[in-house]
Amino acid sequence: MSDSNMTVPEGIIVGTAGHIDHGKTRLVHALTGIDTDRLAEEKRRGISIDLGFAHLQLPTGERISFIDVPGHERFIKNMLAGAAGMEAVLLIVAADESVKPQTREHFEICRLLGIQNGIIVLTKTDLASPEQIAIGREDIESLCAGSFLENAPFVPVSAATGEGLADLEHALAGLVHRRVHREGGGLLRLPIDRSFAMKGFGTVVTGTMWNGALQQGETVQIHPGGRRARVRGLQVHGKAVERAVAGQRTAVNLTGIDHSEIQRGCVLTLGDGLEPSKLIDASVTWLDDTEIPTHRQQFLLHFGTSEVPAFVKVLANSDSRVSFARLWLREPLLALPGDRFVLRRPSTGRTAAGGTIVDAFPSARLSRPKTLAHLERLAHADPAERLQLSVQESRSGKPLSDLVRATGWPAEQLKTLIAQNRRLILVEPAQRVISQAWIDQKRARILDWLRQFHARNPAAAGAPVAQARLDLDPNLASAIFNGFDAVQIKGDLVALATHKPQVSAADQEALGKIERAFRQAGLQPAAPAEVLRSAGADILKSRGLLETLIKNQKLVRVSEDLIFHSDVLAHIRKSLAAHKGRKFSVPEFKEWTQISRKYAIPLLEYLDRQHVTRREGDTRLVL
């Protein structure tokens, strides 16, 4: 790996696809000068067994990263690992043999994985007659009819003579300009397709970056297992860079981990936001009606660069080849909505279907009809709509961390989407996202509860806030009551904003008793409960009556358990006003008022809040 850092020109990742011995590797060599067959067995047998990699800078400046895949049916697993990183494909067909079984399977795999761009290359034209070339073209057009390759450039070439290579380079340049950019936002995911040791550098892993970005010096995690390593260096298109982004084939030089600890199928990430899943719901496209399972069956799921056994169950009987299905995975995968995969039958090795992940963390408790309705909504939702649905379908919103895990988007990006959506609210203290509809529902319930309370207690100033919160988390309760103009909160009581206590003669008499008791207590009132008992008030009504006196400013709550009559406090304020500018200590205040520290400290703190006094160290100043 070079130590220089360069800006990498715009490029595209192009994979080969086609039957064994149709000239894929030789064509890449003719274009790039790089032999992608690097294994001794590949050299000996003359066939590609594993993935090969090469790159080419075109005369126009565009760069092409090639992934050369094996064509033999026994190595389809390796082909799938390479196809996961392709942005475009060279569908390669030998002119002297035309379309063969692996041509068809590779083509179907590319289609199932959602590849949308490519070139059809008819190779070995030097070995074919004009009639064979014409038949080959006709067969290919029939295969690709109605697909993403229906109107793709068709380029006849001969790697042996060089005929057509210039035309192919021109078509490759066009691929770059027609490139369908990968949705690369979100947290970093780099599925690893190779891990090896490089002399002088140590562990190097390679792969196509699916999401996010990676910088030199960052600490990464390798899944499964979550082992950590530091990025020593990065390469893109064979050139050292300081930063690599989604859509680039990237080589990462790691320190702190041995290459033998990392295998194909591992995924490199940043931070702890992403979590693997062993249960996923997906939309599956079956290649044939006979492939659709009527009960839970086992398949091999090819996802990214990994192969995982999975049980698949179609969730609804349908005549359509597209259906929702639930997949139980033997090993957890870092999957996100929109990711593509391929299903193959372990018994025959035949490709059966491909699919798109709809929900990587589905609820196992929903009924089948509810699950299908949920998937139908999610399958047609954009990221903002998906976020809203996820929150609205939950009883009390979603923790922000769960949304990061389910979407793959960093918390800050999710916060931006939430801020732009009037239907969603982020409760920062709880780090939880709730819907405005949920708040409206809770407010309606509180209003109904308060109406009933006022009907039963017409003289009470309000109901205890703790009861009105309906056992909600305090942070969520605050989100409900903030800006809730239909109610008013005074102290620890809450009432309808329109509520006016209706005081009976008996209640009026009780109010008088309570008020006289606090006035007579002067500067040393007992706890509120004791004062109420001494006044002979009805305990069931006394709390509301007490709050009525506080609301009418007859009494003043200085602290949670200390209430004074307003006349007593007015006398203290008047006495202090006569000594404006004087400083005094707590002991002096206790001596003046003849009260203990139990009363003096809360009373002084109240006077500070009222700007009657100001604390300066161990003394107070009369303002």
C-alpha positions in Angstrom: 0.0 0.0 0.0 1.4 3.4 -1.1 2.1 6.1 1.4 1.0 8.9 -0.9 -2.5 10.4 -0.8 -4.3 11.4 -4.0 -7.7 12.5 -5.1 -9.5 9.6 -6.8 -11.4 10.4 -10.0 -15.0 9.5 -10.5 -15.4 5.8 -11.2 -17.7 2.8 -11.1 -17.5 -0.8 -9.9 -18.1 -3.2 -12.8 -18.4 -7.0 -12.4 -18.2 -9.7 -14.9 -20.9 -12.3 -15.3 -21.2 -15.3 -17.6 -20.6 -19.0 -18.2 -17.3 -20.8 -17.5 -14.6 -20.4 -20.1 -16.5 -17.6 -21.9 -13.4 -15.3 -21.6 -14.2 -13.1 -18.6 -10.8 -13.2 -17.0 -9.0 -12.9 -20.4 -11.1 -9.8 -21.3 -10.3 -8.1 -18.0 -6.6 -8.8 -18.6 -6.8 -7.4 -22.1 -8.4 -4.2 -20.8 -6.2 -3.7 -17.7 -3.1 -5.7 -18.1 -3.9 -7.4 -14.7 -4.4 -11.1 -14.4 -7.1 -11.6 -11.9 -6.4 -15.3 -11.5 -4.1 -15.1 -8.5 -4.4 -18.6 -7.0 -2.0 -21.4 -7.9 -5.0 -23.7 -8.6 -6.5 -21.2 -10.9 -3.3 -21.0 -12.9 -3.0 -24.8 -13.0 -6.6 -25.5 -14.0 -7.1 -22.4 -16.3 -10.3 -21.4 -14.6 -11.3 -18.7 -12.1 -12.2 -20.2 -8.7 -12.4 -17.1 -6.5 -13.0 -13.4 -7.0 -10.4 -11.4 -8.9 -9.9 -7.6 -8.9 -8.4 -5.1 -11.4 -8.7 -1.5 -12.2 -8.5 0.7 -15.4 -8.2 4.4 -16.0 -9.8 5.3 -19.3 -8.3 7.8 -21.7 -11.2 10.1 -20.7 -10.1 10.0 -17.0 -12.8 7.8 -15.6 -11.7 4.9 -13.5 -13.2 1.4 -13.6 -12.9 -1.1 -10.7 -13.4 -4.7 -12.0 -14.7 -7.6 -10.0 -14.0 -10.8 -12.0 -16.2 -13.7 -10.9 -15.8 -17.4 -11.5 -18.2 -18.9 -14.0 -18.3 -22.5 -12.9 -21.5 -23.5 -11.1 -19.5 -25.0 -8.2 -18.2 -21.6 -7.4 -21.5 -19.7 -7.5 -21.0 -18.8 -3.8 -17.9 -16.8 -4.8 -19.7 -15.2 -7.7 -22.5 -14.0 -5.4 -20.0 -12.5 -3.0 -18.6 -10.4 -5.8 -22.0 -9.5 -7.3 -23.0 -7.8 -4.0 -20.4 -5.1 -4.7 -21.2 -4.5 -8.4 -22.8 -1.2 -9.6 -22.9 -2.4 -13.2 -22.2 -5.7 -15.0 -20.4 -6.9 -18.1 -22.6 -9.8 -19.2 -20.1 -11.9 -21.2 -21.2 -14.5 -23.7 -18.8 -16.4 -26.0 -19.7 -16.1 -29.7 -18.8 -19.7 -30.4 -21.1 -21.1 -27.7 -23.8 -18.5 -27.2 -26.0 -18.4 -24.0 -25.3 -21.3 -21.6 -26.7 -22.3 -18.1 -24.4 -20.1 -16.0 -25.0 -17.2 -18.4 -28.7 -17.4 -17.4 -28.1 -17.9 -13.7 -25.6 -15.0 -13.5 -28.0 -12.8 -15.4 -30.8 -13.7 -13.0 -28.6 -13.1 -10.0 -27.7 -9.6 -11.2 -31.4 -8.9 -11.9 -32.4 -10.1 -8.4 -29.7 -8.0 -6.8 -31.1 -4.9 -8.4 -28.2 -4.1 -10.7 -29.5 -1.5 -13.1 -26.7 -0.8 -15.6 -24.5 -2.9 -17.8 -22.9 -3.8 -21.1 -23.4 -7.0 -23.2 -20.1 -8.3 -24.4 -19.9 -11.0 -27.1 -16.4 -12.4 -26.7 -14.2 -14.7 -28.8 -15.5 -13.3 -32.1 -12.2 -14.4 -33.7 -13.3 -18.0 -33.1 -16.9 -17.7 -34.4 -18.5 -17.5 -37.9 -20.8 -14.6 -38.8 -23.7 -17.0 -38.4 -22.6 -17.9 -34.8 -22.2 -14.2 -34.0 -25.7 -13.5 -35.3 -27.2 -16.5 -33.3 -25.4 -15.3 -30.2 -26.8 -11.8 -30.5 -30.3 -13.1 -31.0 -30.0 -15.5 -28.0 -28.8 -12.7 -25.8 -31.5 -10.3 -26.9 -34.1 -13.0 -26.1 -32.5 -13.5 -22.6 -32.4 -9.8 -21.8 -35.8 -8.8 -23.2 -37.7 -6.7 -20.6 -34.8 -6.5 -18.2 -32.3 -3.8 -17.2 -30.1 -5.0 -20.1 -32.7 -4.8 -22.8 -31.3 -1.6 -24.3 -27.7 -2.0 -23.0 -24.7 -1.5 -25.4 -23.8 -4.6 -27.3 -20.1 -4.9 -28.0 -18.5 -7.8 -30.0 -14.8 -8.2 -29.0 -11.8 -10.5 -29.3 -9.4 -10.4 -26.4 -6.9 -12.3 -28.6 -6.8 -9.8 -31.5 -7.8 -6.7 -29.6 -10.8 -6.2 -32.0 -13.6 -4.2 -30.3 -11.6 -3.3 -27.2 -11.7 0.4 -28.0 -15.5 0.2 -28.5 -15.7 -1.5 -25.1 -13.7 1.2 -23.4 -16.0 3.8 -24.9 -19.0 1.9 -23.6 -17.4 1.7 -20.2 -17.0 5.5 -20.1 -20.7 5.7 -20.8 -21.4 3.4 -17.8 -19.8 6.0 -15.5 -22.0 8.7 -16.8 -25.1 6.5 -16.5 -24.1 5.4 -13.0 -26.9 4.8 -10.6 -25.3 6.1 -7.4 -25.5 3.9 -4.4 -27.6 5.3 -1.5 -24.5 5.7 0.6 -25.7 7.8 3.5 -25.8 6.5 7.0 -23.4 4.5 9.2 -20.4 2.8 7.7 -20.8 -0.8 6.4 -18.1 -2.4 4.4 -18.7 -6.1 3.6 -15.3 -7.8 3.4 -14.5 -10.1 0.5 -10.8 -10.6 1.1 -8.5 -10.6 4.2 -4.7 -11.1 3.9 -1.4 -10.1 5.3 0.9 -7.7 3.3 4.6 -7.6 4.1 5.5 -4.3 5.8 1.9 -3.4 6.4 0.2 -6.3 8.2 -3.6 -7.0 7.9 -5.4 -5.8 4.8 -9.1 -6.3 4.1 -10.9 -5.3 0.9 -14.5 -4.8 -0.1 -17.0 -2.4 -1.7 -18.2 0.2 0.8 -22.0 0.1 1.0 -22.7 3.0 3.4 -21.0 5.9 5.1 -17.3 6.9 4.9 -14.0 5.8 6.5 -11.0 7.9 7.4 -7.4 7.0 8.2 -6.8 6.7 11.9 -10.4 5.8 12.9 -11.2 2.8 15.1 -13.5 0.2 13.5 -15.5 -2.8 14.6 -15.5 -6.1 12.7 -18.7 -8.1 12.9 -19.6 -10.7 13.9 -17.9 -10.5 17.3 -17.4 -6.7 17.5 -13.6 -6.9 17.6 -11.9 -3.5 17.2 -9.0 -2.4 15.1 -7.5 0.9 13.9 -7.3 2.1 10.3 -3.6 2.5 9.4 -4.2 3.2 5.8 -6.7 3.3 2.9 -6.6 2.6 -0.8 -9.1 3.2 -3.6 -8.4 2.2 -7.1 -4.9 1.2 -6.0 -4.1 4.7 -4.8 -3.7 5.7 -1.1 -6.3 8.1 0.2 -7.2 9.6 3.6 -10.9 9.0 3.2 -13.0 6.5 1.3 -16.8 6.8 0.7 -19.7 4.6 -0.2 -19.6 3.1 -3.7 -15.8 2.7 -3.7 -13.8 -0.5 -3.7 -11.6 0.0 -0.7 -8.6 -1.7 0.7 -8.2 -1.1 4.5 -4.9 -1.6 6.3 -5.7 -2.5 9.9 -3.6 -2.6 13.1 -4.6 -4.5 16.3 -6.0 -7.6 14.6 -4.6 -10.5 12.6 -5.8 -11.2 9.1 -6.7 -14.8 10.1 -9.3 -13.4 12.5 -11.2 -11.9 9.6 -13.0 -13.9 6.9 -15.1 -13.2 3.9 -18.6 -12.3 5.1 -17.4 -10.2 8.0 -18.5 -6.5 8.0 -16.5 -3.5 9.0 -18.4 -0.7 10.9 -17.8 2.4 13.0 -19.1 2.8 16.5 -21.9 0.9 18.3 -25.0 2.1 16.5 -25.6 -1.0 14.3 -26.7 -4.4 15.6 -27.0 -7.7 13.8 -30.4 -9.5 13.4 -31.4 -13.1 13.1 -35.0 -12.5 12.1 -35.9 -10.4 9.1 -39.0 -9.7 7.0 -38.5 -9.2 3.3 -40.2 -8.9 -0.1 -39.1 -11.9 -2.2 -39.2 -12.4 -5.9 -39.3 -16.1 -6.9 -37.9 -17.1 -10.3 -40.5 -19.8 -10.8 -43.9 -20.7 -9.3 -42.5 -24.1 -8.4 -39.8 -22.4 -6.2 -42.4 -20.8 -3.8 -42.4 -22.8 -0.6 -45.8 -23.9 0.8 -44.3 -24.2 4.3 -41.2 -23.2 6.2 -38.2 -24.4 4.2 -34.4 -24.0 4.4 -32.4 -22.0 1.9 -29.0 -20.5 1.6 -29.2 -16.8 1.9 -26.5 -14.9 0.1 -26.2 -11.4 1.6 -23.3 -9.1 0.9 -20.2 -11.3 1.0 -21.7 -13.8 3.3 -23.6 -17.1 3.0 -26.0 -18.0 5.8 -28.5 -20.9 6.2 -32.0 -19.5 6.6 -35.5 -20.9 7.1 -38.0 -19.1 4.9 -41.8 -18.9 5.3 -44.1 -17.1 2.9 -46.5 -14.9 4.9 -49.4 -15.0 2.5 -50.6 -17.4 -0.2 -50.5 -15.7 -3.5 -50.4 -16.5 -7.2 -47.8 -13.7 -7.6 -44.1 -14.5 -7.7 -43.5 -11.6 -5.4 -44.4 -12.2 -1.8 -43.6 -11.1 1.7 -41.7 -13.7 3.7 -40.1 -14.1 7.1 -36.6 -15.4 7.3 -35.0 -17.0 10.4 -31.2 -16.9 10.1 -28.8 -19.3 11.6 -26.2 -16.5 12.0 -26.9 -12.8 12.7 -26.4 -10.3 9.8 -26.0 -6.5 9.8 -29.0 -5.9 7.5 -30.9 -2.7 6.8 -34.1 -1.9 4.8 -33.5 -1.9 1.1 -30.6 -4.4 1.2 -30.8 -7.1 -1.5 -30.1 -10.8 -1.2 -30.4 -14.0 -3.1 -31.9 -17.4 -2.0 -30.5 -20.7 -3.3 -31.6 -24.2 -2.6 -28.9 -26.1 -0.6 -30.0 -29.5 -2.1 -29.7 -28.5 -5.8 -27.5 -25.4 -5.6 -30.1 -23.7 -7.8 -30.9 -20.0 -7.5 -34.6 -19.8 -6.4 -35.3 -16.2 -5.5 -34.0 -12.8 -4.6 -35.4 -10.2 -2.3 -35.3 -6.9 -0.6 -35.2 -6.5 3.2 -38.2 -4.6 4.5 -37.8 -4.9 8.2 -34.6 -6.0 9.8 -36.1 -6.1 13.4 -39.7 -7.3 13.0 -42.0 -7.8 15.9 -42.5 -11.5 16.6 -45.7 -10.7 18.5 -47.8 -9.2 15.7 -50.5 -11.4 14.0 -49.9 -12.3 10.4 -52.6 -9.9 9.1 -51.0 -7.0 11.1 -47.5 -8.1 10.0 -48.6 -8.0 6.3 -50.2 -4.6 6.7 -47.1 -3.3 8.4 -44.8 -4.6 5.6 -47.1 -3.3 2.9 -46.8 0.2 4.4 -43.0 -0.1 4.9 -42.3 -1.5 1.5 -43.6 1.6 -0.2 -42.2 4.2 2.2 -39.3 6.6 1.7 -36.8 7.0 4.6 -38.8 9.9 6.2 -42.1 8.0 5.9 -40.5 4.8 7.2 -39.3 6.7 10.3 -42.7 8.2 10.9 -44.4 4.8 10.5 -42.0 3.1 12.9 -42.7 5.7 15.6 -46.4 5.8 15.1 -46.8 2.0 15.1 -45.2 1.9 18.6 -47.4 2.4 21.7 -45.1 5.0 23.3 -42.7 5.9 20.5 -39.2 4.6 19.9 -35.9 5.1 21.6 -33.5 7.0 19.3 -31.0 4.1 19.6 -33.6 1.7 18.2 -34.2 3.9 15.2 -30.5 4.2 14.5 -30.3 0.4 14.6 -33.3 -0.1 12.4 -32.4 2.5 9.8 -28.6 2.6 9.8 -28.7 6.4 10.0 -26.6 8.3 12.6 -28.6 9.9 15.4 -27.9 13.5 14.2 -29.3 12.7 10.7 -32.4 11.2 12.3 -32.8 14.3 14.5 -32.8 16.4 11.3 -35.5 14.3 9.8 -37.5 14.4 13.0 -37.2 18.2 13.2 -38.6 18.5 9.7 -41.6 16.3 10.5 -44.4 18.1 12.4 -45.9 14.7 13.3 -42.8 13.6 15.3 -41.3 14.9 18.5 -37.9 14.1 20.0 -38.0 14.1 23.8 -34.3 14.9 24.4 -34.1 14.0 28.1 -35.5 10.5 27.3 -33.8 10.2 23.9 -37.1 8.9 22.7 -39.1 9.8 19.6 -42.9 10.1 20.0 -45.7 11.1 17.6 -47.9 14.1 17.8 -50.8 11.7 17.4 -49.7 9.9 20.6 -49.5 13.2 22.5 -52.9 14.2 21.3 -54.3 10.9 22.4 -52.8 11.2 25.9 -54.0 14.8 26.2 -57.5 13.8 25.3 -57.3 11.1 28.0 -56.1 13.6 30.6 -58.8 16.1 29.7 -61.5 13.4 30.1 -59.9 12.4 33.5 -59.8 16.0 34.7 -63.5 16.6 33.8 -64.5 13.6 35.8 -62.3 14.7 38.7 -63.8 18.2 38.8 -67.3 16.8 38.7 -66.5 14.7 41.8 -64.5 17.5 43.5 -66.0 20.8 42.4 -64.4 22.8 45.3 -60.9 21.4 44.7 -58.5 23.8 43.0 -57.1 20.8 41.0 -56.0 17.2 40.9 -52.6 16.0 42.0 -50.2 16.2 39.0 -48.8 12.8 39.9 -52.1 11.2 39.3 -52.8 13.1 36.1 -49.6 11.9 34.6 -51.2 8.5 34.3 -48.1 6.6 35.3 -46.1 8.0 32.4 -42.3 8.3 32.4 -41.7 11.8 33.8 -39.9 13.0 30.6 -42.8 11.8 28.4 -45.2 13.5 30.8 -43.3 16.7 30.5 -43.6 16.5 26.7 -47.4 16.1 27.1 -47.9 19.0 29.5 -45.5 21.5 27.9 -47.7 23.7 25.7 -50.8 22.0 26.9 -53.0 25.2 27.0 -56.2 23.4 27.9 -54.8 22.7 31.4 -53.0 24.7 34.1 -50.5 23.5 36.7 -50.1 25.3 40.0 -47.7 23.7 42.5 -48.5 20.0 42.5 -52.0 20.4 41.3 -53.4 20.4 37.7 -56.8 21.6 36.5 -58.7 22.4 33.4 -57.8 26.0 32.3 -61.5 26.9 32.6 -62.0 25.4 36.0 -63.2 27.6 38.8 -63.6 25.9 42.3 -67.2 25.9 43.5 -67.0 26.4 47.2 -69.9 25.3 49.4 -70.7 26.9 52.7 -69.1 23.9 54.5 -66.0 24.2 52.3 -65.9 28.0 52.9 -65.9 27.4 56.7 -63.1 24.8 56.3 -61.0 27.3 54.2 -61.4 29.8 57.0 -60.2 27.3 59.6 -57.2 26.4 57.5 -56.2 30.0 56.8 -56.5 30.9 60.5 -54.4 28.0 61.5 -51.5 29.1 59.3 -51.9 32.8 60.3 -51.8 31.8 64.0 -48.7 29.5 63.4 -46.8 32.6 62.4 -43.2 31.9 61.5 -43.2 28.4 62.8 -46.0 26.5 61.0 -46.2 22.7 61.4 -46.2 20.4 58.4 -49.2 21.0 56.2 -50.8 17.7 57.2 -50.6 18.6 60.9 -52.1 22.0 60.3 -55.0 20.6 58.4 -55.6 18.0 61.2 -55.5 20.7 63.9 -58.0 22.8 61.9 -60.4 19.8 61.8 -60.6 19.9 58.0 -61.9 16.9 56.1 -58.8 15.0 55.0 -60.3 13.9 51.7 -61.0 17.5 50.7 -58.2 19.3 52.6 -55.5 18.9 50.0 -57.7 20.6 47.3 -58.7 23.3 49.8 -55.2 24.0 50.7 -54.2 24.5 47.1 -57.2 26.8 46.7 -55.8 29.0 49.4 -52.3 29.0 47.7 -53.9 29.7 44.3 -55.7 32.7 45.9 -52.4 33.9 47.4 -53.7 33.6 51.0 -51.0 31.1 51.7 -47.5 30.8 50.1 -45.6 27.5 49.6 -42.0 28.3 50.5 -40.7 24.8 50.1 -42.3 21.4 49.5 -43.2 20.9 53.2 -43.3 24.5 54.4 -46.2 26.9 53.9 -46.7 30.4 55.5 -49.6 32.7 55.6 -49.1 35.6 53.2 -49.6 38.2 56.0 -46.7 36.7 57.9 -44.4 36.9 54.9 -45.6 40.5 54.2 -44.6 41.4 57.7 -41.1 40.0 57.2 -40.6 41.8 53.9 -41.7 45.1 55.5 -39.4 44.6 58.4 -36.4 44.0 56.2 -37.2 46.9 53.8 -36.5 49.2 56.7 -32.9 48.0 56.7 -32.1 48.3 53.0 -28.4 47.8 52.3 -27.7 46.0 55.6 -25.8 42.7 55.7 -26.8 40.0 58.2 -25.9 36.4 59.0 -28.2 33.4 59.5 -27.6 33.5 63.3 -28.7 37.1 63.3 -31.8 36.4 61.3 -32.7 33.5 63.7 -32.3 35.9 66.6 -34.5 38.6 65.1 -37.3 36.2 64.2 -36.9 33.7 67.1 -37.1 30.7 64.8 -34.9 27.7 64.3 -32.6 26.9 61.4 -35.4 24.4 60.2 -37.5 27.5 59.3 -34.8 30.1 58.8 -32.9 28.5 55.9 -36.0 27.8 53.6 -37.4 31.2 54.5 -34.2 33.0 53.5 -33.9 31.0 50.3 -37.5 32.1 49.4 -36.6 35.7 50.2 -33.5 35.3 47.9 -35.8 34.1 45.1 -38.1 37.0 45.6 -35.2 39.4 45.4 -35.8 40.7 48.9 -32.4 39.6 49.9 -29.2 38.4 48.1 -26.8 35.8 49.5 -23.1 36.9 49.6 -21.0 34.1 51.0 -22.2 33.5 54.6 -24.2 36.7 54.8 -27.3 38.2 53.1 -27.7 41.7 51.8 -31.1 43.4 52.1 -32.0 44.7 48.6 
